[in-house]
């Protein structure tokens, strides 16, 4: 497997700014911006369980609204973040492995 490429921070920032501008009120946008500035956010990947190809892979920016409670600010399709098909393939393989897909039940035959 190739080395996983990080998502472009510049492209990710553009989508975050667009999401902030899309907030219903200035108060909502300002509160979201303060949360981002405080580093109380996370970027996660999301894939529909029925999407075997990973074509719908999204990167989701979530804001921490309370300790251990997050709300989605925006979801960005992988193709809008400058990622290649190989990057998508690698990320999907990682997601599947994290969820136990493709890992044999009997590990005794694997090369140490």
N, C-alpha and C positions, 0 to 999 in steps of 0.2 A: 504494500500500500504506500502511496506517496505521502509526503509530509502535508499535513493539513494547513491550508492557508488561512490566515486571519482575515476577518471581514474588514474591509476598508473603513477606517474611522471617519474619513471625510464623507464618504457616501452614507454611512450610517447617521452621521450628524445631520446631513441634509434632510433625511427622512424624519428624524426627531424634531428638527426645527419646523418642518411642514406640519407634523402632528401637533406641535404646540400652537401654531397659528390656527389650526383647525379646532381648537378648544372652544366651547360654547361662550365662555366669558373671559375677560382679561384676568379675573381672579383665579379661574381654573388654570389658565396658562401660566400665571405667575407662580402658583403653588406647585405645579408640575416642574417648572424650571428650577425652583428652589430645591426640590427633591433630587433632581438630576445633579445640580451643583454640589449637593451634600454627599453625592455618591451612593444614594439610597435607591439604586436601580439594578436590574440585571438584564442580560441579553440571553435569551434561550432560543433553542431551535424547536420547531414544531412540524410534525409530519402526520398527515392523516393515516390512520391505521390501514386503510384500504388502498393507499397509494404505494403500490409495489415498486414503481420506477423512481419515486422521490421527486417527481416533476413539480409537486406543490410545496416543496420545502420552503418554510418561512423562518425568518429570524424575528423574534418577538421581543420588544423592549417593554419591560414591566417596571412600574414604579412601586416602591414600598410605601404603602399608605398607613400601615401599622406594623409593629414588629411581626415578622413572619407572615405578613399579609400583603399581597401584591395586586396591582391592577394594570391591565394592558394599556400602554400608551399608543403603540402602533405595532403592526405586523408588516414585514417587508419580504416580498418574494425574493428568493436567492438570486435571481437573474438581475435584479436592480441594484445589487451590491458589488458588481464587478467580479463575481465569482465565475469560474469556468465550469464546464460539465464535469471535469475531473474533481474539482473542489466539491461540487454537489454530490458526486458519487461517493467520495471519501466521507463526507459529513453524514450521508444516509447510512453508510456502512457502520460508522461509529454509533449512530442512534440505534440501529438494529442490534448491534452487539451489546449496547448498554441495556437493552430490553430482552436480552437472551435469545434473540433470533439468530440462527445460524451457528450457535454454539452447541456442540454435541453433548448429550447427556452423560456419555461415558468418555471421560477425558484421558483414560489410561493409554489410549493409542496415540495421543499427541506427542510430538517430539518435544523433549524437555528443553 
